[in-house]
Amino acid sequence: MKKTIALVAIVVIVFSALYVRSKADQERRENRYREALVLFQRDLHAGMTRADIQSYLSSKRATFYPVFYREGGLGRTK
């Protein structure tokens, strides 16, 4: 009986630790996302040319895939 209680306690502790770590990792990812978003919102604005935006993203070494709107939906360049 004591072994069963000890085993259950260990399992609960392990899963609790994994849950807490998962939440902490998620919080770090969200913070990095917010930081990047603030920079993009500050530096990019409506009315900029496509060339200016591509130049900006390239200077930041950001991975991006150009997508252009066309009638009937979005289309990706090849």
LOKOL-324191 format. One record per residue (C-alpha): residue in three letters; y, x, z. Coordinates in steps of 0.001 Angstrom, whole numbers, always signed. Example, Ala and Ser with C-alpha at 12.3 -4.5 7.8 and 13.67 -1.06 7.14 Angstrom:
! LOKOL-324191
 res       v       u       w
 ALA   -4500  +12300   +7800
 SER   -1060  +13670   +7140
This chain:
! LOKOL-324191
 res       v       u       w
 MET      +0      +0      +0
 LYS   +2447   +2777    +884
 LYS   +1609   +4563   -2402
 THR   +2367   +1399   -4354
 ILE   +5721    +939   -2642
 ALA   +6565   +4608   -3202
 LEU   +5600   +4349   -6889
 VAL   +7697   +1212   -7367
 ALA  +10642   +2887   -5630
 ILE  +10348   +5943   -7891
 VAL  +10195   +3769  -11011
 VAL  +13252   +1801   -9890
 ILE  +15166   +5012   -9165
 VAL  +14255   +6542  -12542
 PHE  +15266   +3431  -14479
 SER  +18466   +3110  -12470
 ALA  +19365   +6718  -13217
 LEU  +18677   +6205  -16929
 TYR  +20819   +3065  -16943
 VAL  +23718   +4813  -15200
 ARG  +23494   +7762  -17597
 SER  +23400   +5424  -20585
 LYS  +26541   +3644  -19384
 ALA  +28306   +6970  -18798
 ASP  +27377   +8162  -22301
 GLN  +28625   +4894  -23768
 GLU  +31914   +5236  -21887
 ARG  +32385   +8785  -23237
 ARG  +31718   +7584  -26797
 GLU  +34216   +4758  -26381
 ASN  +36864   +7149  -25030
 ARG  +36415   +9525  -27980
 TYR  +36661   +6576  -30364
 ARG  +39862   +5340  -28731
 GLU  +41413   +8825  -28863
 ALA  +40644   +9162  -32566
 LEU  +41904   +5656  -33271
 VAL  +45228   +6365  -31547
 LEU  +45743   +9433  -33740
 PHE  +44922   +7566  -36948
 GLN  +47174   +4653  -36003
 ARG  +50020   +7038  -35226
 ASP  +49704   +9107  -38399
 LEU  +48648   +6526  -40998
 HIS  +50681   +3480  -41920
 ALA  +50861    +751  -44526
 GLY  +52479   +1833  -47750
 MET  +51020   +5347  -47824
 THR  +49563   +6474  -51110
 ARG  +45850   +6983  -51519
 ALA  +46478  +10682  -52164
 ASP  +48426  +11037  -48911
 ILE  +45670   +9355  -46937
 GLN  +42942  +11442  -48557
 SER  +44956  +14580  -47916
 TYR  +45438  +13600  -44274
 LEU  +41758  +12816  -43745
 SER  +40724  +16053  -45443
 SER  +43111  +18065  -43267
 LYS  +41470  +16497  -40185
 ARG  +38033  +17252  -41645
 ALA  +37187  +13579  -41310
 THR  +34245  +12264  -43281
 PHE  +35281   +9315  -45397
 TYR  +34026   +7323  -48337
 PRO  +36651   +5793  -50611
 VAL  +36239   +2036  -51025
 PHE  +38473     +88  -53349
 TYR  +39103   -3619  -53389
 ARG  +38434   -5353  -56637
 GLU  +38371   -9002  -57486
 GLY  +35174  -10479  -56156
 GLY  +34728   -8041  -53276
 LEU  +34729   -4419  -52280
 GLY  +33397   -1640  -54456
 ARG  +32501   +1893  -53583
 THR  +33431   +4750  -55895
 LYS  +30740   +6919  -57372
